[in-house]
């Protein structure tokens, strides 16, 4: 019997971070998540600098999913 191997993707939402916003990002790597989330934070929430504590919180609430 052959075992299938799935690459897990990651997902993060503004709601996971405590914001009242429906934005969700899904990507293959943590760095892709951070890049897309930072762009959203700038354009939608006016956040230009993201403190290290925010990245730490994002890591703690990020979900692994089978696919985006």
C-alpha positions in Angstrom: 0.0 0.0 0.0 1.4 3.4 -1.0 1.3 6.2 1.5 0.5 9.6 0.0 2.5 12.6 1.2 0.9 16.0 1.3 2.7 19.3 1.5 0.9 21.4 4.1 0.1 25.0 3.4 -0.4 27.7 6.0 -3.3 30.0 6.6 -3.7 33.2 8.6 -6.6 35.6 9.0 -7.0 39.0 10.4 -9.6 37.5 12.8 -6.9 35.1 14.0 -4.9 38.2 15.0 -7.9 39.7 16.8 -9.0 42.2 14.1 -12.6 42.6 12.9 -11.6 41.9 9.2 -12.4 39.1 6.9 -9.0 39.0 5.2 -7.4 35.5 5.0 -4.1 34.6 3.4 -3.0 31.1 2.5 0.4 30.2 1.2 3.0 27.4 1.1 5.6 29.2 3.4 5.5 31.3 6.5 7.5 34.0 4.6 4.8 34.2 1.9 2.1 34.5 4.6 4.1 37.4 6.2 4.7 39.1 2.9 1.0 39.0 1.9 -0.3 39.9 5.4 2.1 42.8 5.7 0.9 44.2 2.3 -2.7 43.8 3.5 -1.9 45.5 6.8 -0.4 48.5 4.9 -3.2 48.9 2.4 -6.3 48.0 4.5 -5.3 49.0 8.0 -2.7 51.7 7.5 0.0 49.7 9.4 3.4 50.6 8.0 5.7 48.9 10.6 5.0 45.5 12.0 6.6 44.8 15.4 8.4 41.5 16.1 5.7 40.7 18.7 3.1 40.7 15.9 5.1 38.2 13.9 5.4 36.0 17.0 1.6 36.2 17.6 1.0 35.4 13.9 3.2 32.3 14.2 1.3 31.1 17.2 -2.2 31.4 15.6 -1.2 30.3 12.0 -3.0 27.2 10.9 -1.7 24.3 8.7 -4.1 23.3 6.0 -3.9 20.6 3.3 -4.4 23.1 0.5 -5.1 26.7 -0.2 
